[in-house]
Amino acid sequence: MPDYCSCGTQLVDGARFCHRCGAPQGELIAAEEQVVEAAPSVLATEPPALPQVALSEISFHNKAAVAVAMLVALLFWLVMFLPLPTIVQAPLLIIDLLAGGFFAVWFYAKRTGQTLTVRKGAHLGWLTGVFCFVIGAVVAAINMLAFALTPDTNFWEMYKKVLLESGQQPSDVEKLMQAFQDPSSVLFLVVFSMALSFALFVLLPVLGGMLGAKVLEE
């Protein structure tokens, strides 16, 4: 304990403050110095990093992605079942598949709050396309079974009528009907049609999903 304050006043024994200027003395000065020295270390401490929320993987294990893909696929077929002229059905199919992938990404972002990357947008578009293809295949199989079980109904005559109504040349239709007399030709047509349909139903929603993710990123 010093005998005199910095102001020159003589201090009383055991005084913690100067009775003239009020300056702290002895242990209080040392305590203040320790606080001042400790303060920079406290301020220099970096705050803990906030945990980053990882984007969910888009797959059949993602319930939200599956629900969105199934809903969009059902909406796609509701639009395709509208009684529209044959001439607009092919362009509508392409536009509808592209829009399906785009809308799936948009709806998933609105439902989950996650903006998908272009790669994940492609995955969601692929998922949507698979459901579109599966629903279409089931509907086609039910229609074929109904034709087969209906008495006095010739499937090939019905198919020939559909081809003629779609604008195909009668000579080409007759050649196609003759080729159908061979079972191997029928099998090839079925396999080729399924592969082509799957590629179409998957590729276009993938492109739509990539486009939707790119637009939402911006």
Residue, then its C-alpha position, 0 to 999 in steps of 0.5 A: m500500500p503506497d503512503y501517498c496518492s498520485c495527486g500528492t495527498q498523504l493516504v490514511d493507513g488501509a485506504r482503498f481510495c484517495h480521500r482527496c481525488g478518489a483514485p483507487q489504491g493498492e489491490l483495486i489498481a491491480a484488479e483493474e489492470q487484470v480486467v483490462e488485460a483479460a478483456p482483449s482475449v475475451l473480445a478476440t474469441e471467435p464466435p462458434a460457427l453456425p451449423q450448416v443445413a445440408l441439402s437433402e439427397i433427391s432419391f426414392h428415400n426422400k419422402a418429400a421428393v417422392a411426394v412432389a414427383m408423384l403429384v406432378a406426374l398425376l397432374f401431367w396425366l390429368v392434362m394429357f387426358l383432356p379431350l384435345p385435338t390430335i394435332v396438339q397432343a404431341p406438342l403438348l406432351i413435350i411441353d407438359l413433360l418439360a413443365g413437369g420437371f420445372f414445376a417439381v423443382w419449384f414446388y419442392a423448394k416451396r414445400t421444403g424451403q431448400t433451393l436445389t442445385v442444377r444437379k439435384g434439379a435433374h435428379l428430381g426431374w428424373l424422379t418425376g419422369v419415372f413416375c410419369f412413365v410408370i403411370g402411363a404404362v399402367v394405364a396402357a396395360i389396363n386399356m390393352l387388357a380391357f380391349a382383350l377382354t371385350p368380346d367382338t373387339n379386334f385390337w389390331e383393327m382398333y390400333k389401325k383406326v387410331l393410326l389412320e386418325s392420327g394422319q398416317q398414310p394408309s399404305d404405311v399403315e397396311k405395311l405396319m399391319q402386315a409386319f404385326q403378323d410376325p410375333s417377333s415383329v410385335l415383340f420388337l415393336v413393344v420393346f422399342s416403344m417402351a424404351l423410346s417412351f422411357a427415354l422421352f418421359v425421363l429426358l424432358p423432365v430432367l431438362g425441365g428440372m435443371l432449368g427450374a433449378k437454374v432459374l430459382e438459383e438466380 
